[in-house]
């Protein structure tokens, strides 16, 4: 039985242990440190290690009850340690017993390795040849670089997406909302029961400008009118262009018929001012019909749009350049909000 | 072709010759957008067109262009991350050469769909002399590699002579001779990255 079976007890020199396990500590039976591996000596001076008790150097986090007499040569005991003095680096490893009653504690940095390498300025020579720390550091950096590229790409895609969405919602000529966006917004305010005033505005004599001064002048007029509508409403309100010279306004939270009337009159007044196009003055007017969600027990979009249209038709029929509220239409004659007094 | 390759060519031309030259290259290569996304993939013909347009624009032979590209990848501040990743390969230039066999595997760890040429380092018997076989999916990698290795030798402070010595279909071979591993100071490399 001799010769062919490897002995289960071998003699290993301290130098060999230093190479194999550069972060090990050899302790005596009282758990005082007799020897420290070279990397251990890189992170703490010998004076802070040699001759000192393990529990003086480290807080022993695992196991909670630490009974050295139970150290076994063959089983070992997993340990979690952290230095008592700063930097309080955490270490994980194993302690095994030696025949003389002492033991060997071999540790590594575990998941805190990135911080440890920075804190102690370690180099690849400080790690065992089998240690994957360098590969791990490489991987951390490589993945961070790749992630950064992906994040940049995501940001650019996000910007492109919101630009595309905004373009899909606006009228290219005037920047006003388009019909699709308006319908989505109206569905939203109806659903959330947000009170609002709905105004329909048609330009008067617009065709005249197109025919006599030209389409470029017509386009310019539409841009100026859109700007006026934006100026005369609040920033959260909606200005939509839904046809050639037809606009719709959604005035959020507006439930006061007298105020709605003042806003409409002011718009009509400003639109009626001559608009300069390359030295030619273009003259258009506007007619407005409006209705308010508070006029209805259950605001219904089709009904409100019909009523705003009917009020607009009344404005045009009565000589243009005026505002008509749906309150004067038949069907509203006896309603509580049919006058210009504040509703609600 | 992986976007990283195209982006590397773009960054090299932008940083070295200016944005106007790059826009001219992009125009001649008939690119839809004058900018590549590093994390997207492109058809191989796009890369060929860009290389043709760039060598045309700059009136430079392709081999020299690719070698300068390799040097740029290691030495320019824009690509500092790549220099660091390469320096993880070893403590010395010779150790780094030994790690080259692993390079495509290392690259795939970071970017799984990046297809780099397979590399094989052959010891020449003499101390400090090697042949490096580079088997590529696309011709020209050997010259990029020469640029990268020259710049890295400087980075390590080593004096190295190298060149492409053989070119057969699907393989380029480099001869590398290390004259002095500590010829100059070199640049520092710390394992822990500085917070940028």
Interface residues (C-beta under 8 A of the other chain):
Chain A: X114 X117 X118 X121 X122 X123 X124 X125 X134 X137 X138 X139 X141 X142 X143 X145 X146 X149 X150 X153 X156
Chain B: X4 X37 X38 X39 X40 X81 X82 X84 X85 X88 X90 X91 X106 X109 X110 X111 X190 X191 X192 X193
